[in-house]
Amino acid sequence: MRLLFAILLIALLPFKLFAQCTGQDVRSRLTVEQQAEIENRLSGVPFTSGNHWTATRNNQIINIIGTLHLDDPRFAPITAELRPIVEAADLLMVEATNEDQVALELAIATDLDLAFLNGKTLIDMLPEDDWAALSNAIAARGIPAFMAAKFRPWYLSLLLSIPACKVQEISEGQRGLDQRLLEIASDAGVPALSLEAYTTIFEILSEKPLEEQLEELKLHIHPENSAEDATQTVIEQYFDQEHMSALETSRVISRQTAPIPTAEFDVMFDAYMDRMIRVRNENWLTVIRNSKEDKIVVAVGALHLGGKYGVLNLLHEMGYTLEQQPF
């Protein structure tokens, strides 16, 4: 549920009006085996929960806030509690500032080669059965198959990673926690800094050979109702402050509808998350480490917080003292 992903979708697709999201939290429907697998995968993993932490070293205090890039009415009291923390900060660090979001939209508008194929289409590149499954998933979003066939595989993966109803909500101006914190910082005169260049997502997702992008595309082929259920489950786990459980729950429920064997799915899932989480986190820590401000707020997607290569553990390994805060 990346904010940049949603910007990409809004910038390029002629959205029709979709029905309101009807996804359900599926945790109560998980089998005993699925629940056991999730618990086993989380065993020994550092910092599996908590959406607000402080990291302290010498005179520097960093408030690390796990965000959700989608709107929810439950953010109103949370934002009120976080307001004085942001207003008192010397710097707010986010995945993408408002200026970088505008730059991203401009890049897409002026260089269609970023998201569209030249020459052969996906119809030419994919086996007939794979294209049939993909075109059915796309059709559920109201996108003509001939248009989808021209998208680069990594872009189509992004398109399928967010339910159309959620993208519609974002296009209508609904705001996630990131945007709310950016507005507070702007009103208070607190500078904001992007943790990475707005081109980073392009570079990470397009660096793989086209053949591997086509294979990873299979990770994201799910019926629209399954995508809505998966997203709603992650949202509920976010407000339960269970970000690492959300990651592993997403694995087991997405695996059910992916048109590939379980072992193959897990290999591609882990590789995808390694690039989208570990690589970016390690780069972000360089930016954080080089900051000279005493009071910093780091607000990033909650899935970036936990695990061995999560922002929290990386800070811990740098000598910071971590303490969970109310959220």
C-alpha positions in Angstrom: 0.0 0.0 0.0 2.7 2.4 -1.0 1.7 6.1 -1.4 3.9 6.3 -4.5 2.1 3.3 -6.0 -1.2 5.1 -5.7 0.2 8.2 -7.3 1.3 6.1 -10.2 -2.1 4.6 -10.7 -4.0 7.9 -10.4 -1.6 9.6 -12.8 -2.1 7.1 -15.6 -5.5 5.5 -15.4 -8.8 6.8 -16.5 -10.7 5.7 -13.4 -14.4 5.1 -13.6 -16.4 5.3 -10.3 -16.0 2.1 -8.4 -18.2 0.8 -5.6 -17.3 1.5 -2.0 -14.8 -1.0 -0.6 -16.4 -4.0 0.9 -13.3 -6.0 2.0 -13.4 -8.0 5.2 -10.8 -8.9 7.8 -10.1 -12.5 7.1 -8.1 -13.4 10.2 -11.0 -15.3 11.7 -11.1 -17.5 8.6 -7.5 -18.5 8.8 -6.9 -22.2 9.3 -5.1 -23.6 12.3 -2.2 -24.5 9.9 -2.1 -20.9 8.6 -2.1 -19.4 12.1 0.7 -21.7 13.1 2.8 -20.8 10.1 2.4 -17.1 10.9 3.4 -17.6 14.5 6.4 -19.7 13.4 7.6 -17.1 11.0 7.4 -14.4 13.7 9.3 -16.5 16.3 12.5 -14.7 17.2 11.8 -11.7 14.9 12.7 -8.4 16.6 10.2 -5.5 16.9 7.1 -7.3 15.5 4.6 -4.7 16.9 4.1 -1.1 17.9 3.4 1.8 15.6 5.3 4.5 17.6 8.7 4.2 19.1 11.5 6.6 20.3 15.1 6.0 19.5 17.5 7.9 21.8 21.3 8.3 21.6 23.2 11.0 23.3 21.2 14.2 22.9 19.2 13.0 19.8 15.7 11.7 20.1 14.0 10.2 17.0 10.3 9.5 17.1 9.6 6.6 14.6 6.0 6.5 13.5 4.6 3.6 11.4 2.1 5.0 9.0 -0.6 3.8 6.7 -0.9 5.4 3.3 -4.7 5.0 3.2 -7.3 7.1 5.0 -9.3 5.9 8.0 -11.5 7.8 10.5 -9.5 6.3 13.3 -6.6 8.6 12.4 -8.4 11.7 13.8 -7.5 11.0 17.5 -4.1 9.6 16.6 -3.2 12.7 14.6 -4.2 14.9 17.5 -1.9 12.9 19.8 1.0 13.1 17.4 0.6 16.8 16.6 2.7 18.3 19.4 5.5 15.8 18.7 5.7 16.9 15.0 5.3 20.6 15.9 8.2 20.3 18.4 10.5 18.5 15.9 13.5 20.0 14.1 12.8 17.8 11.0 10.2 15.4 9.6 11.5 12.6 7.5 9.0 10.8 5.2 9.2 8.5 2.2 8.2 11.3 -0.1 7.5 15.0 0.6 4.7 16.8 -1.3 7.3 18.3 -3.6 8.6 14.9 -4.6 5.1 13.6 -5.1 4.5 16.5 -7.6 7.9 15.7 -9.3 6.8 12.1 -9.7 3.5 13.0 -11.3 5.4 15.3 -13.7 7.9 12.6 -14.6 5.0 10.2 -15.5 3.2 12.8 -17.4 6.2 13.8 -19.5 7.8 10.3 -20.0 5.3 7.6 -20.8 8.1 5.1 -21.4 8.4 4.9 -17.6 5.3 2.8 -17.4 4.6 1.6 -21.0 6.3 -1.0 -23.1 7.8 -0.3 -26.5 7.2 -2.9 -29.2 5.9 -6.2 -28.0 3.0 -6.3 -25.5 2.2 -8.6 -22.6 0.0 -10.6 -24.9 3.0 -11.5 -26.9 5.2 -12.2 -23.9 3.0 -14.3 -21.6 1.6 -17.8 -22.0 -2.0 -17.9 -23.0 -3.2 -19.1 -19.6 -1.2 -16.5 -17.7 -2.6 -13.7 -19.9 -6.1 -15.0 -19.5 -5.8 -14.9 -15.6 -4.2 -11.5 -15.8 -6.7 -10.0 -18.1 -9.5 -11.2 -15.9 -8.0 -9.6 -12.9 -7.6 -6.3 -14.8 -11.1 -6.4 -16.3 -12.5 -6.4 -12.7 -10.9 -2.9 -12.4 -12.6 -1.6 -15.5 -9.3 -1.4 -17.5 -9.4 -2.7 -21.1 -7.1 -5.6 -21.8 -5.6 -3.8 -24.8 -4.4 -1.0 -22.5 -3.2 -3.3 -19.8 -1.2 -5.3 -22.3 1.0 -2.2 -23.0 2.0 -1.7 -19.3 5.4 -2.6 -18.1 5.1 -5.7 -15.8 6.3 -3.9 -12.7 3.7 -1.2 -13.2 1.0 -3.7 -13.6 2.1 -5.4 -10.4 1.6 -2.1 -8.6 -1.8 -1.7 -10.2 -2.9 -5.1 -8.9 -1.4 -4.5 -5.4 -4.0 -1.9 -4.4 -7.8 -2.5 -4.8 -9.4 -0.1 -7.3 -11.8 1.2 -4.6 -8.9 2.3 -2.5 -7.2 4.1 -5.4 -10.5 5.8 -6.1 -10.6 7.0 -2.4 -7.1 8.5 -2.8 -8.0 10.1 -6.1 -10.9 11.8 -4.3 -8.5 13.4 -1.8 -8.6 11.1 1.2 -5.4 11.2 3.2 -3.3 8.7 5.0 -1.3 9.4 8.1 1.7 10.5 6.1 -0.2 13.4 4.5 -1.7 14.4 7.8 1.7 14.7 9.4 3.1 16.6 6.5 0.3 19.1 6.8 1.1 19.6 10.5 4.7 20.1 9.8 4.0 22.6 7.0 1.7 24.6 9.3 4.3 24.6 12.1 7.2 25.5 9.8 8.9 22.2 10.4 11.0 21.2 7.4 10.3 17.9 5.7 12.8 15.7 4.0 12.3 12.7 1.7 14.3 9.6 2.7 14.9 8.7 -0.9 14.7 10.1 -4.4 11.3 9.9 -6.0 12.9 7.8 -8.8 13.9 5.1 -6.3 10.7 3.0 -6.9 11.2 3.2 -10.6 14.8 2.0 -10.3 14.1 -0.8 -7.8 11.2 -2.3 -9.8 12.7 -1.8 -13.3 16.2 -3.1 -12.6 15.2 -6.7 -12.9 15.2 -8.3 -16.4 11.8 -8.2 -18.1 11.5 -12.0 -17.8 11.8 -11.8 -14.0 9.3 -8.9 -13.9 6.8 -11.2 -15.7 7.3 -13.9 -13.2 6.8 -11.5 -10.2 3.7 -10.3 -11.9 2.1 -13.6 -11.0 2.4 -12.6 -7.3 -0.3 -10.0 -7.8 -3.0 -11.8 -9.8 -5.9 -12.2 -7.5 -9.7 -11.7 -7.8 -10.7 -8.1 -6.8 -12.7 -9.3 -3.8 -9.6 -11.2 -2.5 -7.5 -8.0 -3.0 -10.0 -6.0 -1.0 -10.1 -8.6 1.8 -6.3 -8.7 1.9 -6.1 -4.9 2.1 -8.8 -4.6 4.8 -7.0 -7.3 6.9 -3.7 -5.3 6.7 -5.6 -2.1 7.7 -7.1 -3.8 10.8 -3.7 -5.3 11.7 -2.2 -1.8 11.4 -4.6 -0.4 14.0 -3.9 -3.5 16.2 -0.2 -2.4 15.8 0.8 -5.8 14.4 2.9 -4.8 11.4 5.0 -8.0 11.1 2.0 -10.2 11.6 0.4 -8.2 8.8 3.3 -9.0 6.5 3.1 -12.8 7.1 -0.7 -12.8 7.0 -0.5 -11.2 3.6 1.8 -13.9 2.5 -0.5 -16.8 3.5 -3.7 -15.3 2.2 -2.3 -14.0 -1.1 -0.7 -17.4 -1.7 -4.1 -19.0 -1.8 -5.2 -17.3 -5.1 -1.8 -16.9 -6.8 -1.6 -19.1 -9.9 1.8 -20.6 -8.9 3.1 -23.3 -6.5 3.5 -22.4 -2.8 7.3 -22.8 -2.8 7.7 -20.6 -5.9 5.4 -18.0 -4.5 7.4 -17.8 -1.2 10.7 -17.4 -3.1 9.3 -14.5 -5.2 7.5 -13.0 -2.2 10.7 -12.9 -0.1 12.7 -11.5 -3.0 10.2 -8.8 -3.7 10.0 -7.7 0.0 13.8 -7.8 0.3 14.0 -5.2 -2.4 11.1 -3.1 -1.3 11.9 -3.2 2.4 15.4 -4.2 3.4 17.2 -2.4 0.6 15.3 0.8 1.1 15.5 0.7 4.9 19.3 0.3 4.8 19.5 3.3 2.5 17.2 5.3 4.7 19.4 4.6 7.8 22.3 6.4 6.0 20.1 9.5 5.7 19.0 9.2 9.3 22.6 8.6 10.6 23.8 11.7 8.8 21.2 14.0 10.2 22.4 16.5 12.8 19.1 17.6 14.3 18.3 16.7 17.9 14.6 16.1 17.5 13.5 14.1 14.4 10.3 12.5 13.4 10.6 9.6 11.0 7.2 8.6 9.5 7.3 5.7 7.2 5.0 2.8 6.2 4.5 0.5 9.2 5.9 -2.6 7.3 9.3 -0.9 7.4 9.5 -0.9 11.2 9.9 -4.5 12.3 12.2 -7.4 11.6 16.0 -7.9 11.4 16.3 -5.3 8.7 13.5 -3.1 10.0 14.2 0.6 10.8 13.8 -0.1 14.5 16.4 -2.9 14.7 18.8 -1.1 12.4 18.7 1.9 14.8 19.1 -0.5 17.8 22.3 -1.9 16.1 23.6 1.6 15.7 23.5 2.1 19.4 20.1 3.8 19.9 17.9 2.9 22.9 14.4 2.0 21.7 11.3 2.5 23.7 7.7 1.9 22.6 5.3 4.8 22.9 1.5 5.1 23.0 -0.3 5.2 19.7 
